C-alpha cells in the first residue's frame, strides 16, 4: 500500500494548523500518512503524537538542502498534496511526484476565498465546503515515553513550573506584538491578586528574542515569578502541557497551546483573526480592534514590520484583559 505525503512548507504555526486536515484524512484512510515540513520545525514533534505516522524534514533554502531532502527515504507514494502551494516547494513536489510516479495535488490559498486556515486545508484534502472546521481543531499529545527520555533535572523543573501562565510575548514581526510593558503590568496585576501565580516566557536564540530577553531584564519583570524558558524546541511541548493558560500574540506557540488543549487568550493587531484563529472563540477568546482603516489600505491585512502608532495593539489595555480573566 502506497503512502500519502502531505507537504506544508510554511511556519511553525502553519504546521500545527495542518494537523486538522490530517485528522480528517486519518478517519478515512488506512494508508501511512507522511507529513513533510521545514526541517527546523521537525524537532517540535519528537515527543508528540499526531495524526501523521511520520514527520519528515524539508530544507529547500539551499542546493545542499534540496539534495538532502531528495535523498530521504520517501518510500512508495500514491499522492503528494501540498497544503499551501508556493514556488520552491511546488517545484520539489512536482519533481518528487515524477520520480515516484505519484499524483501531485495542491491548494493555492492565494487564489481562493479568504477563510479560516483549517477550513482551507480541509477543503484541499477533499472535505465539503460546508464542513464545520471546529470539529478538526488540531490536536497533539505528549508521548508517555517523553517523560522517560528527559533528565531528572528537567523533569523537576517542569513540575516546579506546572500550572504556570504562558506568556507568548514574541512574534514574527514587531507589529504583531502586544507591548512588552503591558505584559509586565499584567504580571504585576495578577501577582497582586494571587501571589502564588507563576509565568513562563518561552524565547529562542533568535536575534529578536534575544532583544526581547534584554528588554524583559530592563523592564524589571519579577524574577521569582517569571521563568524565561530557553530549551531545545522538542522540549517546549513538555513545559506547555503542564501550563494552565496561554496569553500572547498570534504566533506558532499559540497554535501549539491550542493543539495541547490549553486555554488561550490571543492578541491580534495587523491581521484579522478570521484566517489565523480558526478556533472556538469561547475556548480561545481574543482581542481585536475592528474598523481600523490603516489595516486594510493595501490588502486585507497590514504587512508592516514597524508602525509608529501601533494603535491596533496598543489600544488593547491590561484592564480589559484582567476583566476577561475575572469572567473565566
Secondary structure, 3 states (H helix, E strand, C coil): CCEEEEEECCCHHHHHHCHHHHHHHHHHCCCCEEEEEEHHHHHHHCCEECCCCEEEEECCCCHHHHHHHHCCCCCCEEEEEECCCCHHHHHHHHHHHHHHCCEEEECCHHHCCCCCHHHHHHHHCCCCCCCCHHHHCCCCEECCCHHHHCCHHHHHHHHHCCCCEEEECCCCCHHHCCCHHHHHHHHHHHHHHCCCCCEEEECCCCHHHHHHHHHHHHHCCCHHHEEEECCCHHHHHHHHCCCCEEEEECCHHHHHHHHCCCCEEEEECCCCHHHHCCCCCCCCCEEECCCCHHHHCCCCCCCCCCCCCCHHHHCCCHHHHHHHHHHC
